[in-house]
Amino acid sequence: MVGALLLVAGCAVGPDFAPPAAPDVTGYTPEALDKPTASAPTLGGEAQRFNSGQDIPGQWWALYHSDPLNRLIAQALAANPDLQAAQAALRQAEETAIAQGGAFFPSVDGSFSNARQRMPGAEQGAPKASSIFTLSSATLSVSYDPDIFGGTRRAVESAEAAAENQRFQMAATELTLTGNVVTTALAEASYRAQIAATHEIIDAESQQLDVVRKQFGLGGASQADVLAQESTLAQTKASLPTLEKLLAQTRNRLTVLTGRFPSQEVAERFDLAQLALPQDLPVSLPSQLVRNRPDVRAAEAALHQASAEVGVATARQFPNFTLSAAWGSAAGGVDSLFGTAATGLWSLSAGVTQPIFHGGTLEHQRKAAEAGLDMAFAQYRSTVLKAFQDVADSLRALQSDADALKAQLEAEHSAADSLSLSRSQFGAGAISYLTLLNAERTYQTAHIALVQAQAARFSDTAALFQALGGGWWNRADAPADGGNTP
């Protein structure tokens, strides 16, 4: 009988979890990415190359070669409350899993009582008599539930999977945090560049206004020309408050990401000219993406947890065995405890409980757990698809950004040449002021768009590193995952 129980105890009811296989795809886009992107002779115009199969550095943001950025990310990793909350949630999940594992061991409890009692004689058939006595007892009890059908093992497995899920949730929070710091810093640099470009345009338009006013004084321009130039200058100046507001809000966000209040603004400042555009971009193999993305790993752990819960629900339908024992002493006082063999007490018991009728509760709980497993698998697949989409979108964005920057640089040069020619022609009286005004507006739009195109290459490069998982497995604080780290 004991041998049969030990044989059964070697198995656990419910499905044995195995991680889903990596998707059977060989690329992120329909065509191969074996060519570098377009280049342009301007800030952020370097050609970028996609190196398939190359590993991602743990501190990918260092590729921007910005000491202020490195310092800011270090501050955020040390003080961001969202990351601290994720770390605390991980500790909580790990302690819960350890606590669940205590069910593998017998529970041992000790008890002691010392009571002074008066018993009425009526209870013993002597109404006029009574007795007063002291009763002291000390007991050590042991209880153990053999995990015959694996319900406890599945419960521990579920708790450990929940801890693993939280471990990768923390890694995802860290990746989001570092990505947000980088993209926010790049947004600050973009707004500063746009503000600087707007000031340049304002200076040029102010000088042009002086020219038009002089020509008006000499009879070479009309009052309408002066008013039109004043209107153009005023519209350009009106765009500054919006850009300054966005810059201030970006600075606030950057400060809060480091765990500070907006009034405690960070000292670091960011300018596109002080940042290097990463040119050699590592691109993980598609087969590795499901191991690299922390959100996919978290979804896999949730799938594992759902699988274990099926085993927990199934085990509830099988018999539950209980072994217990107690040993102690009871006497008329503390001094008499364990004094003689007559005061000793002990008990041994074994029991089994077989669910017979629970109104269908146990069966439907098992079916609900199986439905939960189906849901977790669908969510896992959705997460994987979204991960591949993120990488594909980032690769497309980088290719498009390079083409857009090249075209925008040409458009800006063309608009600048057109504006220079228009000013010369207007000074000679060869064109109307309306033609000059249109040339100014075209240059203004092209110049600001060029700055935005430069910033897009920096920020979309950061998006690619995030989409590929951010290299968390190459950092010293990488979460351990039982040898499955890529």
C-alpha positions in Angstrom: 0.0 0.0 0.0 2.8 2.5 1.0 4.7 1.6 -2.2 1.6 2.3 -4.3 1.1 5.7 -2.6 4.8 6.6 -3.3 4.4 5.5 -6.9 1.4 7.7 -7.4 3.1 10.6 -5.5 5.7 10.7 -8.3 3.1 12.1 -10.6 1.0 15.3 -10.5 -2.4 15.7 -12.2 -2.9 18.4 -14.8 -0.7 19.4 -17.8 3.0 19.5 -17.6 4.1 23.0 -18.9 6.5 23.4 -21.8 7.3 26.9 -23.2 5.8 27.5 -26.6 8.1 27.1 -29.5 9.5 30.3 -31.2 7.5 31.4 -34.3 8.6 29.7 -37.5 9.6 33.0 -39.3 12.9 34.1 -40.6 12.5 37.9 -40.7 10.6 40.9 -39.5 9.8 42.3 -42.9 8.9 40.6 -46.2 12.3 41.6 -47.8 15.8 41.3 -46.3 17.3 44.2 -44.5 20.8 43.9 -46.0 21.3 47.4 -47.2 22.2 50.5 -45.2 19.7 53.3 -45.0 20.0 56.5 -47.0 22.4 59.2 -45.7 22.5 62.9 -45.8 25.2 65.5 -45.1 23.6 67.0 -42.0 23.2 66.4 -38.3 21.8 62.9 -37.8 22.2 62.0 -41.4 24.6 59.1 -41.1 23.7 55.8 -42.8 22.5 53.1 -40.4 23.2 49.4 -40.9 21.1 46.5 -39.6 23.3 43.7 -38.2 21.1 40.6 -38.1 21.8 38.3 -35.2 24.0 40.7 -33.3 23.4 40.9 -29.5 22.1 44.1 -27.9 24.2 45.8 -25.3 22.7 46.0 -21.8 23.2 49.8 -21.7 22.1 50.5 -25.2 21.6 54.2 -24.5 25.4 54.6 -24.2 25.5 54.3 -28.0 24.3 57.9 -28.1 27.6 58.9 -26.4 26.0 61.4 -24.0 27.3 61.6 -20.5 24.3 63.7 -19.3 22.0 61.0 -20.7 23.9 58.2 -18.9 23.8 60.2 -15.6 20.0 60.8 -16.0 19.2 57.1 -16.6 21.3 56.1 -13.6 19.3 58.6 -11.5 16.0 57.2 -12.8 17.0 53.6 -12.2 17.9 54.5 -8.6 14.9 56.7 -7.7 11.9 56.1 -10.0 8.9 55.1 -7.9 7.3 53.0 -10.6 10.4 50.9 -10.8 10.6 50.7 -7.0 7.0 49.5 -6.9 7.8 46.8 -9.5 10.8 45.7 -7.4 8.6 45.5 -4.3 5.9 43.5 -6.2 8.6 41.1 -7.2 9.8 40.6 -3.6 6.2 40.1 -2.6 5.7 37.4 -5.3 8.9 35.6 -4.4 8.1 35.5 -0.7 4.6 34.3 -1.5 6.1 31.5 -3.6 8.5 30.5 -0.8 5.6 30.5 1.7 3.6 28.3 -0.6 6.4 25.8 -0.7 6.0 25.3 3.1 3.1 23.0 2.3 5.6 20.3 1.3 6.7 19.9 5.0 4.8 18.8 8.1 3.4 21.4 10.3 4.4 21.3 13.9 2.6 23.2 16.7 3.0 23.4 20.4 0.3 24.3 22.9 0.2 24.9 26.6 -2.7 25.7 28.9 -3.0 26.2 32.7 -6.6 26.5 34.0 -8.2 26.8 37.5 -11.7 25.4 37.4 -14.7 24.9 39.6 -17.0 22.1 38.7 -20.6 22.0 40.2 -21.5 18.7 41.8 -24.8 18.5 39.9 -22.8 17.4 36.8 -21.8 14.3 38.8 -25.1 13.7 40.6 -24.2 15.5 43.8 -26.1 18.8 43.8 -24.7 20.1 47.1 -21.1 19.3 46.3 -18.6 21.0 44.1 -14.9 20.5 43.2 -12.1 22.9 42.5 -9.1 21.8 40.6 -6.2 22.9 38.4 -5.6 21.4 35.0 -2.3 22.0 33.1 -1.6 20.5 29.7 1.3 20.7 27.2 1.0 19.2 23.8 3.1 18.9 20.7 1.1 18.1 17.5 2.3 17.2 14.0 0.2 17.2 10.9 1.1 16.3 7.3 -0.9 16.1 4.1 0.9 13.8 1.7 0.8 15.3 -1.8 -0.4 12.1 -3.4 -1.9 13.6 -6.5 0.3 16.7 -6.9 -2.2 19.4 -5.9 0.4 21.0 -3.6 3.1 20.7 -6.3 0.9 22.4 -8.8 0.0 25.2 -6.3 3.7 25.8 -5.7 4.4 25.7 -9.4 1.6 28.3 -9.9 3.1 30.6 -7.2 6.6 30.3 -8.7 5.2 31.1 -12.2 3.5 34.1 -10.7 6.9 35.2 -9.3 8.5 34.7 -12.6 5.8 36.8 -14.3 6.4 39.6 -11.8 10.2 39.2 -12.4 9.7 40.0 -16.1 7.1 42.7 -15.4 9.9 44.4 -13.4 12.2 44.0 -16.4 9.6 45.5 -18.7 9.1 48.4 -16.3 12.8 49.0 -16.3 12.9 48.9 -20.1 10.0 51.3 -20.3 11.6 53.6 -17.9 15.0 53.8 -19.7 13.2 54.1 -23.0 11.1 57.0 -21.7 14.1 58.8 -20.3 15.9 58.5 -23.7 12.9 59.5 -25.8 12.0 62.4 -23.4 15.6 63.7 -23.5 15.5 63.5 -27.3 12.2 65.3 -27.3 13.8 68.1 -25.2 16.7 68.3 -27.7 14.1 68.5 -30.6 12.2 71.3 -29.0 15.4 73.2 -28.2 16.4 72.8 -31.9 13.0 74.0 -33.1 13.1 77.0 -30.8 16.6 77.9 -32.0 15.5 77.5 -35.6 12.4 79.7 -34.9 14.7 82.4 -33.4 16.8 82.3 -36.5 13.7 82.7 -38.7 12.6 85.6 -36.4 15.9 87.3 -36.8 15.8 87.0 -40.6 12.2 88.1 -40.8 13.0 91.1 -38.5 15.8 92.1 -40.8 13.5 91.7 -43.8 11.0 93.9 -42.1 13.6 96.7 -41.7 14.4 96.4 -45.4 10.7 96.7 -46.4 10.2 99.7 -44.1 13.2 101.4 -45.7 11.8 100.6 -49.2 8.4 101.9 -48.1 10.1 105.2 -47.0 11.8 105.5 -50.4 8.6 104.6 -52.2 9.7 101.2 -53.3 7.2 99.3 -51.3 3.6 99.8 -50.2 2.0 100.0 -46.8 0.4 96.6 -47.5 3.9 95.1 -48.0 5.0 96.4 -44.6 1.8 95.1 -42.9 2.2 91.7 -44.5 5.8 91.4 -43.3 4.8 92.5 -39.8 2.0 89.8 -39.9 4.5 87.1 -40.9 6.9 88.1 -38.2 4.1 88.1 -35.6 2.9 84.6 -36.6 6.4 83.3 -36.3 6.8 84.8 -32.8 3.4 83.4 -31.9 4.8 79.8 -32.5 7.4 80.3 -29.8 5.2 80.1 -26.7 3.8 76.7 -27.8 7.3 75.3 -28.3 8.5 76.8 -25.0 5.5 75.2 -23.2 6.3 71.8 -24.7 9.9 72.2 -23.7 8.9 73.0 -20.1 6.5 70.1 -19.9 9.2 67.8 -21.3 11.6 69.0 -18.6 8.9 68.4 -16.0 8.4 64.8 -17.3 12.2 64.2 -17.3 12.5 65.4 -13.7 9.6 63.2 -12.5 11.1 60.2 -14.3 14.1 60.5 -12.0 11.8 60.5 -8.9 11.9 64.2 -8.2 9.3 66.9 -8.0 9.1 69.4 -11.0 10.5 72.2 -8.8 13.6 70.1 -8.3 14.5 70.2 -12.0 17.4 68.1 -13.2 20.6 69.9 -14.2 21.2 67.9 -17.4 20.4 69.7 -20.7 20.1 68.0 -24.1 20.9 69.2 -27.6 20.8 67.2 -30.8 24.3 68.4 -31.7 25.7 66.8 -28.6 24.3 63.4 -29.4 25.7 60.7 -31.7 23.3 58.7 -33.9 24.0 55.0 -33.5 25.0 53.6 -36.9 25.5 49.9 -36.4 22.1 48.6 -35.1 22.0 45.1 -33.7 18.8 43.2 -34.8 18.1 40.0 -32.9 17.0 36.9 -34.8 13.3 36.4 -34.9 13.7 33.1 -33.0 15.3 35.0 -30.2 12.8 37.8 -29.9 10.4 35.7 -27.7 13.3 35.2 -25.3 14.4 38.8 -25.4 11.2 40.7 -24.9 10.3 40.9 -21.2 6.6 41.4 -22.0 6.6 38.1 -23.9 8.4 36.4 -21.1 5.9 37.7 -18.6 3.1 36.4 -20.8 4.8 33.0 -21.0 5.0 33.0 -17.2 1.3 33.8 -17.0 0.6 30.9 -19.4 2.7 28.6 -17.1 0.7 29.8 -14.1 -2.6 29.1 -15.8 -1.4 25.6 -16.7 -0.5 24.9 -13.1 -3.9 26.1 -12.0 -5.5 23.4 -14.1 -3.6 20.9 -12.1 -4.6 22.5 -8.8 -8.3 22.4 -9.8 -8.0 18.8 -11.0 -6.3 17.7 -7.8 -9.3 18.9 -5.8 -11.4 16.1 -7.3 -9.1 13.4 -5.9 -8.8 12.1 -2.4 -7.0 14.1 0.2 -4.9 12.2 2.8 -4.0 13.5 6.2 -1.6 12.2 8.8 -1.4 13.6 12.3 0.1 12.8 15.7 0.1 14.4 19.1 2.2 13.9 22.2 2.0 15.7 25.6 1.0 15.6 29.2 -1.9 16.7 31.4 -1.8 17.1 35.1 -3.2 18.9 38.1 -0.5 21.5 38.0 2.5 22.7 36.0 4.9 21.0 38.5 3.3 17.7 37.8 3.6 17.8 34.0 5.7 15.0 32.6 6.1 13.8 36.2 4.8 10.3 35.7 3.7 8.0 32.9 0.1 8.5 34.1 0.1 12.1 32.9 1.2 11.3 29.4 -1.1 11.5 26.4 -0.6 10.8 22.7 -2.5 10.1 19.6 -1.9 8.9 16.0 -4.4 9.3 13.2 -4.7 8.9 9.5 -7.6 10.1 7.4 -8.7 10.4 3.8 -11.4 12.7 2.4 -12.9 11.9 -1.0 -15.1 14.6 -2.6 -18.4 13.0 -3.5 -21.0 15.7 -4.2 -20.3 19.4 -4.3 -23.1 20.5 -6.7 -20.7 20.4 -9.7 -18.5 23.0 -8.1 -15.2 21.1 -8.5 -15.9 20.0 -12.1 -16.7 23.5 -13.2 -13.8 25.0 -11.4 -11.6 22.6 -13.4 -13.3 23.7 -16.6 -12.9 27.3 -15.7 -9.1 26.7 -15.1 -8.9 25.1 -18.6 -10.7 28.1 -20.1 -8.2 30.3 -18.3 -5.4 28.3 -19.9 -6.9 28.9 -23.3 -7.2 32.6 -22.6 -3.6 32.8 -21.4 -2.3 31.1 -24.5 -4.3 33.5 -26.7 -2.9 36.5 -24.8 0.6 35.0 -25.1 0.2 34.7 -28.9 -1.2 38.3 -29.1 1.9 39.6 -27.1 4.2 37.8 -29.5 2.5 39.2 -32.6 2.6 42.7 -31.1 6.4 42.2 -30.3 7.1 41.3 -34.0 5.0 44.3 -35.1 6.9 46.7 -32.9 10.2 45.5 -34.4 8.8 45.7 -38.0 7.4 49.2 -37.4 10.7 50.4 -36.0 12.7 49.0 -38.9 10.3 50.6 -41.4 10.4 53.9 -39.4 14.2 54.0 -39.6 14.3 53.4 -43.3 11.6 56.0 -43.8 13.3 58.5 -41.5 16.5 58.3 -43.5 14.7 58.9 -46.8 12.6 61.6 -45.2 15.7 63.4 -43.8 17.5 63.3 -47.1 14.5 64.7 -48.9 13.8 67.3 -46.3 17.4 68.5 -46.4 17.1 68.9 -50.2 13.8 70.7 -49.7 15.3 73.0 -47.0 18.3 73.9 -49.3 16.0 74.5 -52.2 13.7 76.7 -50.0 16.8 78.6 -48.7 18.1 79.2 -52.2 14.6 80.3 -53.4 14.3 82.7 -50.5 17.8 84.2 -51.1 17.0 84.7 -54.8 13.5 86.2 -54.0 15.1 88.7 -51.6 17.5 89.8 -54.3 14.8 90.1 -56.9 12.5 91.9 -54.6 15.3 94.4 -53.8 15.7 95.0 -57.5 12.0 95.4 -57.9 11.7 92.3 -60.2 9.0 90.5 -58.1 6.1 91.4 -56.0 6.3 91.3 -52.2 3.7 88.4 -52.2 6.2 86.2 -54.0 8.9 87.0 -51.4 6.4 86.3 -48.6 5.6 82.9 -50.0 9.3 82.1 -50.3 9.7 83.1 -46.6 6.9 80.9 -45.5 8.1 77.9 -47.5 11.6 78.2 -46.0 10.2 78.5 -42.5 8.2 75.4 -42.9 11.1 73.5 -44.5 13.6 74.6 -41.8 11.4 73.4 -38.9 10.6 70.2 -40.7 14.3 69.5 -41.2 14.9 69.8 -37.4 11.9 67.4 -36.8 13.3 64.9 -39.3 16.7 65.0 -37.6 15.1 64.3 -34.2 12.9 61.5 -35.6 16.0 59.5 -36.5 17.3 59.6 -33.0 14.0 58.8 -31.3 13.0 55.9 -33.7 16.5 54.4 -33.1 15.6 54.3 -29.4 12.3 52.7 -30.3 14.1 49.9 -32.1 16.2 49.1 -29.1 13.1 49.0 -27.0 11.2 46.8 -29.5 14.1 44.3 -29.4 14.0 44.0 -25.7 16.6 46.5 -24.6 19.4 44.0 -23.8 18.2 43.4 -20.2 19.9 40.0 -20.2 23.3 41.6 -20.6 23.0 43.7 -17.4 24.3 42.8 -14.0 20.8 43.1 -12.5 19.2 40.8 -15.1 16.4 38.7 -13.6 17.4 35.0 -13.2 15.0 32.7 -15.1 16.3 29.2 -14.6 18.8 29.1 -17.5 16.4 30.4 -20.2 18.2 33.7 -20.5 19.2 34.2 -24.1 
